[in-house]
Amino acid sequence: MSILGSGNAEAAYVAKETALPEAEVERCIRDLAAHHLLTPSSAHVGGYLAVSPDLAAARLVEPLEAAIRSYRDSADTIRERLLQLLPAYLSRQGSDSVAVSRALEVIADPKDVQLLINQAVNTCTKELMTVQPGGQRDPEALKKVLPQELAAINRGVRMRVLYQHTTRSLLGVRAYVSAITEAGAQVRTADQLAERMLIFDREVVFIPKWQVPGQVPGAVMVREPVLVAFLCALFDQFWSSATPFVPEGPGYQDASDDLQRSIVQLLAQGLKDELVARRLGMSVRTCRRHIAAIMRELGADSRFEAGVKAAQLGWLERSAPTGMEGKMSMGGN
């Protein structure tokens, strides 16, 4: 406290102020410096400056977090390499195991993945369901797949698409959604979605292959009935809570309350801006603009204060409290 009060103090000064032995003060200073709570003063030789506890915690924990990330990446790499041996192992375990290995087919080459997806779109007869997380969609890719999907809809295939709320502000997506909904498809958006998923006739599902750093991602084609049923149920769960996408509507204003509530919830979990933005499919800059707007709405000077006020107002609950729409409405992207 003596250093906090003076702003810049030596061990001798602190010892005099606290009536502690100078050796004890020096020991305390070494301990505080080891925990990054004190730093040598550049303006006062032999003096020390107090460091904010949150900055000290960040400096102290960062090497540990880096080590954890390194171990996790190593574990993921080891697991992926060993799992590559699973088909060969299963092929030796009898007819039932062979059936399982064929029910989960790994396709490593993205070009082969696209060929199989195109074939599935052209041959499906009942239903096509897709989950497309992320806030960006390639307009050229949408134009390329549009004729295939319109042909599927026209031959009676029920098509349902899930995007994230942030795609509502993209002109290319709005034009694509307008074309397929006019033909009979249904499109909804949600704040957060699971991994990309394409389901054909509730019989075949394409999900992303577990990506190893440095490798181009492929896909896993799932035919196993129990797993397919589980993934279909997951889609239906997301669909039931999603918001209809009206391409002629006002961007994602219709979903802004849901989006902003999700931002508050993710911040309350201690997630950094970059991870919050990735979860919600938006840029970090846009995410920070939303966070600043939310803090203004709450009259909060810090994120901690914003979290406390949001909890008091019930914003951390999944269902919005009455009157929230008027308090949280802030317009589009």
C-alpha positions as CSV (number, residue, x, y, z in Angstrom):
1,M,0.0,0.0,0.0
2,S,3.0,2.3,0.6
3,I,4.1,1.9,-3.0
4,L,0.5,2.4,-4.2
5,G,0.3,5.6,-2.2
6,S,3.6,7.1,-3.2
7,G,3.4,5.8,-6.8
8,N,7.2,5.2,-6.9
9,A,9.1,3.9,-3.8
10,E,12.3,2.2,-2.7
11,A,12.5,-0.6,-0.1
12,A,14.0,1.8,2.5
13,Y,11.0,4.2,2.1
14,V,8.5,1.3,2.4
15,A,10.3,0.0,5.5
16,K,10.1,3.4,7.2
17,E,6.4,3.8,6.3
18,T,5.5,0.3,7.5
19,A,7.8,0.0,10.4
20,L,9.0,-3.4,9.0
21,P,12.6,-4.5,8.8
22,E,14.1,-3.6,5.5
23,A,15.1,-7.2,4.8
24,E,11.5,-8.2,5.2
25,V,10.4,-5.5,2.9
26,E,12.9,-6.5,0.3
27,R,11.7,-10.1,0.5
28,C,8.1,-8.9,0.0
29,I,9.2,-6.8,-2.9
30,R,10.9,-9.8,-4.5
31,D,7.8,-11.9,-4.0
32,L,5.5,-9.2,-5.5
33,A,7.9,-8.6,-8.4
34,A,8.0,-12.4,-9.1
35,H,4.2,-12.3,-9.4
36,H,4.5,-9.2,-11.7
37,L,2.7,-7.0,-9.2
38,L,5.7,-4.7,-9.0
39,T,8.1,-3.5,-11.7
40,P,11.3,-1.5,-11.4
41,S,10.9,2.2,-12.0
42,S,12.6,3.6,-15.1
43,A,12.4,7.1,-13.7
44,H,13.6,6.3,-10.1
45,V,16.7,4.1,-9.7
46,G,16.0,1.5,-7.0
47,G,12.3,2.4,-7.0
48,Y,9.3,0.3,-7.9
49,L,5.9,0.9,-9.5
50,A,2.7,-1.0,-8.8
51,V,1.2,-3.0,-11.6
52,S,-2.5,-3.6,-12.2
53,P,-3.5,-7.1,-10.9
54,D,-5.3,-8.0,-14.2
55,L,-2.1,-7.1,-16.2
56,A,0.0,-9.1,-13.7
57,A,-2.3,-12.1,-14.0
58,A,-2.1,-11.9,-17.7
59,R,1.7,-11.8,-17.7
60,L,2.0,-14.6,-15.2
61,V,-0.6,-16.9,-16.8
62,E,0.3,-16.4,-20.4
63,P,3.2,-18.9,-20.5
64,L,1.1,-21.5,-18.8
65,E,-1.7,-21.0,-21.3
66,A,0.8,-21.3,-24.1
67,A,2.1,-24.5,-22.7
68,I,-1.5,-25.9,-22.3
69,R,-2.2,-25.0,-26.0
70,S,1.0,-26.7,-27.1
71,Y,0.1,-29.9,-25.1
72,R,-3.4,-29.8,-26.5
73,D,-2.2,-29.4,-30.0
74,S,0.2,-32.3,-29.5
75,A,-2.5,-34.5,-28.0
76,D,-4.9,-33.7,-31.0
77,T,-2.1,-34.5,-33.5
78,I,-1.3,-37.8,-31.7
79,R,-5.0,-38.8,-31.5
80,E,-5.6,-37.9,-35.2
81,R,-2.6,-39.9,-36.3
82,L,-3.6,-43.0,-34.3
83,L,-7.2,-42.8,-35.4
84,Q,-6.1,-43.0,-39.0
85,L,-5.2,-46.6,-38.2
86,L,-8.8,-47.4,-37.1
87,P,-10.2,-48.4,-40.5
88,A,-7.4,-51.0,-40.9
89,Y,-8.0,-52.3,-37.4
90,L,-11.7,-52.6,-37.8
91,S,-11.3,-54.3,-41.2
92,R,-9.7,-57.2,-39.2
93,Q,-12.5,-57.5,-36.7
94,G,-15.2,-59.3,-38.6
95,S,-18.2,-58.4,-40.8
96,D,-19.9,-56.1,-38.2
97,S,-16.7,-54.0,-37.8
98,V,-16.3,-53.9,-41.5
99,A,-19.8,-52.5,-41.8
100,V,-19.0,-49.8,-39.2
101,S,-15.8,-48.8,-41.0
102,R,-17.8,-48.4,-44.3
103,A,-20.4,-46.4,-42.4
104,L,-17.8,-43.7,-41.6
105,E,-15.8,-42.9,-44.7
106,V,-13.1,-40.3,-44.5
107,I,-12.4,-38.3,-47.6
108,A,-9.2,-36.3,-47.4
109,D,-9.2,-34.5,-50.8
110,P,-11.5,-31.4,-50.8
111,K,-12.1,-31.9,-54.5
112,D,-13.4,-35.4,-53.9
113,V,-15.5,-34.1,-51.1
114,Q,-17.1,-31.6,-53.5
115,L,-17.7,-34.2,-56.1
116,L,-19.5,-36.4,-53.6
117,I,-21.6,-33.5,-52.3
118,N,-22.6,-32.5,-55.9
119,Q,-23.6,-36.1,-56.5
120,A,-25.7,-36.2,-53.3
121,V,-27.5,-33.0,-54.2
122,N,-28.3,-34.3,-57.7
123,T,-29.6,-37.7,-56.4
124,C,-31.4,-36.9,-53.2
125,T,-35.1,-37.3,-53.4
126,K,-36.7,-36.2,-50.1
127,E,-34.8,-33.7,-48.0
128,L,-31.7,-31.6,-47.9
129,M,-30.6,-29.9,-44.6
130,T,-27.5,-27.8,-44.3
131,V,-25.8,-26.1,-41.4
132,Q,-23.4,-23.3,-42.5
133,P,-21.7,-21.6,-39.5
134,G,-19.6,-18.5,-40.0
135,G,-20.4,-14.9,-41.0
136,Q,-18.9,-15.0,-44.5
137,R,-20.2,-16.8,-47.6
138,D,-18.5,-16.7,-51.0
139,P,-20.9,-15.1,-53.5
140,E,-19.4,-17.0,-56.4
141,A,-19.7,-20.3,-54.6
142,L,-23.4,-19.5,-53.9
143,K,-24.0,-18.7,-57.5
144,K,-22.3,-22.0,-58.6
145,V,-24.4,-24.2,-56.3
146,L,-27.7,-22.4,-56.9
147,P,-28.8,-24.2,-60.2
148,Q,-28.2,-27.6,-58.6
149,E,-30.2,-26.7,-55.5
150,L,-33.0,-25.2,-57.5
151,A,-33.2,-28.3,-59.5
152,A,-33.5,-30.4,-56.3
153,I,-36.2,-28.2,-54.9
154,N,-38.1,-28.3,-58.2
155,R,-38.1,-32.1,-58.2
156,G,-39.8,-32.1,-54.7
157,V,-36.8,-32.1,-52.3
158,R,-37.5,-30.2,-49.1
159,M,-34.6,-27.9,-48.4
160,R,-33.8,-26.2,-45.1
161,V,-30.7,-24.1,-44.5
162,L,-29.3,-22.7,-41.2
163,Y,-27.0,-19.7,-41.2
164,Q,-25.7,-17.5,-38.4
165,H,-27.4,-14.1,-37.8
166,T,-24.5,-12.1,-39.2
167,T,-25.1,-13.4,-42.8
168,R,-28.3,-11.4,-42.9
169,S,-26.3,-8.3,-43.8
170,L,-24.5,-9.9,-46.8
171,L,-25.9,-8.9,-50.2
172,G,-24.7,-12.1,-51.8
173,V,-26.4,-14.3,-49.2
174,R,-29.6,-12.3,-49.3
175,A,-29.8,-12.7,-53.1
176,Y,-29.1,-16.5,-52.8
177,V,-31.7,-16.9,-50.0
178,S,-34.3,-14.9,-52.0
179,A,-33.8,-17.3,-55.0
180,I,-34.1,-20.5,-53.0
181,T,-36.9,-19.4,-50.7
182,E,-38.9,-18.2,-53.8
183,A,-38.5,-21.8,-55.1
184,G,-39.8,-23.3,-51.8
185,A,-36.8,-23.6,-49.5
186,Q,-36.7,-22.5,-45.9
187,V,-33.8,-20.5,-44.4
188,R,-33.3,-19.6,-40.7
189,T,-30.5,-18.0,-38.7
190,A,-29.2,-18.6,-35.2
191,D,-26.7,-16.8,-33.0
192,Q,-24.4,-19.8,-32.7
193,L,-24.2,-23.1,-34.7
194,A,-22.2,-26.3,-34.5
195,E,-19.8,-27.4,-37.2
196,R,-20.8,-27.4,-40.9
197,M,-23.1,-30.2,-41.8
198,L,-25.0,-31.4,-44.9
199,I,-27.7,-34.0,-44.5
200,F,-29.2,-35.8,-47.5
201,D,-32.5,-37.8,-47.2
202,R,-31.7,-38.4,-43.5
203,E,-29.5,-41.2,-44.8
204,V,-26.1,-39.6,-45.5
205,V,-24.3,-36.8,-43.6
206,F,-21.2,-34.9,-44.5
207,I,-19.3,-33.3,-41.6
208,P,-15.8,-31.7,-41.6
209,K,-12.9,-34.0,-41.1
210,W,-10.9,-33.3,-37.9
211,Q,-8.4,-30.8,-39.2
212,V,-4.7,-31.2,-38.4
213,P,-2.7,-27.9,-38.5
214,G,-1.0,-27.5,-41.8
215,Q,-3.3,-29.9,-43.7
216,V,-6.2,-29.0,-46.0
217,P,-9.5,-30.2,-44.4
218,G,-11.5,-32.9,-45.9
219,A,-14.8,-34.5,-44.7
220,V,-16.3,-37.6,-43.1
221,M,-19.3,-39.2,-44.9
222,V,-21.6,-40.7,-42.3
223,R,-24.0,-43.5,-43.2
224,E,-24.4,-45.3,-39.8
225,P,-28.1,-45.0,-39.0
226,V,-27.8,-44.2,-35.3
227,L,-25.3,-41.5,-35.8
228,V,-27.2,-40.1,-38.8
229,A,-30.4,-40.0,-36.6
230,F,-28.5,-38.2,-33.9
231,L,-27.2,-35.5,-36.3
232,C,-30.7,-35.0,-37.7
233,A,-32.0,-34.5,-34.2
234,L,-29.3,-32.0,-33.6
235,F,-30.3,-30.1,-36.8
236,D,-33.9,-30.1,-35.7
237,Q,-33.0,-28.7,-32.3
238,F,-31.1,-25.8,-33.9
239,W,-33.9,-25.3,-36.4
240,S,-36.7,-25.1,-33.8
241,S,-35.0,-22.2,-32.0
242,A,-33.7,-20.3,-35.1
243,T,-35.2,-17.2,-36.6
244,P,-36.7,-17.2,-40.1
245,F,-34.6,-15.4,-42.7
246,V,-36.7,-12.9,-44.7
247,P,-34.3,-11.6,-47.5
248,E,-36.4,-8.5,-48.0
249,G,-36.2,-7.8,-44.2
250,P,-34.0,-5.2,-42.5
251,G,-30.7,-7.1,-42.2
252,Y,-30.3,-8.8,-38.9
253,Q,-32.3,-6.3,-36.8
254,D,-35.0,-9.0,-36.3
255,A,-32.3,-11.1,-34.6
256,S,-30.3,-8.3,-32.9
257,D,-31.7,-9.0,-29.4
258,D,-30.7,-12.7,-29.7
259,L,-27.2,-11.7,-31.0
260,Q,-26.5,-9.2,-28.3
261,R,-27.7,-11.5,-25.6
262,S,-25.3,-14.1,-26.9
263,I,-22.4,-11.6,-26.8
264,V,-23.2,-10.8,-23.1
265,Q,-23.4,-14.5,-22.3
266,L,-20.1,-15.3,-24.0
267,L,-18.4,-12.4,-22.3
268,A,-19.7,-13.6,-19.0
269,Q,-18.0,-16.9,-19.6
270,G,-14.7,-15.0,-19.8
271,L,-14.1,-15.4,-23.5
272,K,-11.9,-13.0,-25.4
273,D,-13.3,-10.7,-28.2
274,E,-11.6,-12.9,-30.9
275,L,-13.3,-16.1,-29.7
276,V,-16.7,-14.3,-29.2
277,A,-16.5,-13.0,-32.8
278,R,-15.6,-16.4,-34.1
279,R,-18.4,-18.1,-32.3
280,L,-20.9,-15.6,-33.7
281,G,-19.5,-15.5,-37.2
282,M,-18.6,-11.8,-37.2
283,S,-15.4,-9.8,-37.5
284,V,-13.6,-8.8,-34.3
285,R,-14.2,-5.1,-35.2
286,T,-17.9,-5.6,-35.5
287,C,-18.0,-7.6,-32.3
288,R,-16.2,-4.8,-30.4
289,R,-18.7,-2.3,-31.8
290,H,-21.5,-4.4,-30.4
291,I,-19.8,-4.7,-27.0
292,A,-19.3,-0.9,-26.8
293,A,-23.0,-0.4,-27.7
294,I,-24.1,-2.9,-25.1
295,M,-22.0,-1.2,-22.5
296,R,-23.6,2.2,-23.4
297,E,-27.0,0.7,-23.1
298,L,-26.2,-0.6,-19.7
299,G,-24.5,2.6,-18.6
300,A,-21.4,0.5,-17.6
301,D,-17.8,1.8,-17.5
302,S,-16.2,-1.7,-17.5
303,R,-17.0,-5.1,-18.8
304,F,-17.2,-6.4,-15.2
305,E,-19.8,-3.8,-14.4
306,A,-21.7,-4.6,-17.6
307,G,-21.7,-8.3,-16.6
308,V,-23.2,-7.5,-13.2
309,K,-25.9,-5.2,-14.6
310,A,-26.7,-7.7,-17.4
311,A,-27.2,-10.4,-14.8
312,Q,-29.4,-8.2,-12.7
313,L,-31.5,-7.5,-15.8
314,G,-31.8,-11.2,-16.6
315,W,-29.8,-10.8,-19.9
316,L,-27.7,-13.8,-19.1
317,E,-30.8,-16.0,-19.2
318,R,-31.4,-17.8,-22.5
319,S,-35.0,-16.4,-22.8
320,A,-35.1,-12.6,-23.0
321,P,-37.0,-10.9,-20.1
322,T,-40.0,-8.8,-20.9
323,G,-39.1,-5.4,-22.3
324,M,-35.6,-6.5,-23.4
325,E,-36.4,-5.9,-27.0
326,G,-36.8,-2.2,-26.5
327,K,-33.6,-1.9,-24.3
328,M,-31.3,-3.9,-26.6
329,S,-32.4,-2.9,-30.1
330,M,-29.5,-1.3,-31.8
331,G,-29.9,-1.8,-35.5
332,G,-27.9,-3.8,-38.0
333,N,-24.2,-4.5,-38.5
